[in-house]
Each structure stands twice: as C-alpha cells, then as structure tokens.
C-alpha cells in the first residue's frame, strides 16, 4: 500500500507542477493540462478542477505520511525483549 501512496503522491505533484509551469507566463489564458480558459469562458470550472486536484494531493499525502509514521510503531520490539 505504501508504494501505491508514494506513486499517487508523485503523480498528483507532477500534475500540479505541469499546471503551474504552463501558467507561469501570466498571460490572459489559463491552461489546465490540455485545456485553455480565457476571461470570456469563466474561471469557475478551472478553479473547481484545481481545488479537486489539491484536495486529492492532500488526501494522498496525508495517507502516505500517516502510513509512514504508523509503520515505525509496528516494527519495534516489545519493551524488555533484549533481557
């Protein structure tokens, strides 16, 4: 499961980076992957897509961090095991 979470985190992070670097020029158009939006087409739909992408990235990242933190507790030997 940890491998799937790492893969998902990297995937969503790369998608966010692609969108950021597409829009770094600051032009009149906003690109979200292969779709462009102008001021006439409205910004509600791209904002919903970006919010959904950010939510998914946050959820997968939180699950990954929780999995990594809790895995250390399972591998510890019980107290006094080396006596």
N, C-alpha and C positions, 0 to 999 in steps of 0.2 A: 504494500500500500504506500510505503514511503516513496518508492520510485515513481508511482503514478502522481503523487502530490508534487514531487520535485519537477516532473515533466510538465504538469499543469501550471505550476508557478512560472516556470521558464517560458512556456507558451504564451501565457497572458502578459507577462512582462515584455516579451518581444513584440506582441501586438500593440501594446501601449507605446513602446518606443517607435515603432513604424508610424503610428498616427502622429506622434509628436514631431518626428523629423519631416513628415510630409507637410506639416503646417508651420514649420519654423520660419518660413519666409514672411509670414504675416500679411499675405495678400488678401484680396477681397473674397477669396473662396476658402472653404474649409473642406479638407479631404478626410474622409474616414475610409480607410483601406482603398477600395476602388471607386468609391462614390464621391462626387463633389457636390457641395451645397453652396449656394450663393445667398445673398441677402434677400433676394426675392423668393427663394424656396423655403425660407424659415429655418430657424435653428433649434426647434423643439425636438425633432427626430434625431439629429446628431447628438444632442445633449443627453437624450434618453439612452442612446447606444453607448456613449462614453460612461454614463453613470452605471449602466449594466455591466460594462466591461470592468470598471473599477470595483464594483461590488463582487464580481466573480474572482478577480485577482485577490481582493482582500480576504474572501472566504477561503480560497485555496491556500493562501499564505498562512492564514491563521490555523487551518487544519495541519499544515506541514509543521509549523512551529510547535503546536500542541503535541503532535506525534513525536517530534524530536525531544521535547522536554520530558514527556512521559516514558520514553523508551529507556532513558538512563535509570529510572527507578526500578524497572523490571530486571535489569541485568545485575543489580547489586546483590552481593551475597548477604544472607541474614546476619545480624549482629552476633558476634561471638563465634562465627563459623571457623575462624582460624585457631581457636583454642584447642 
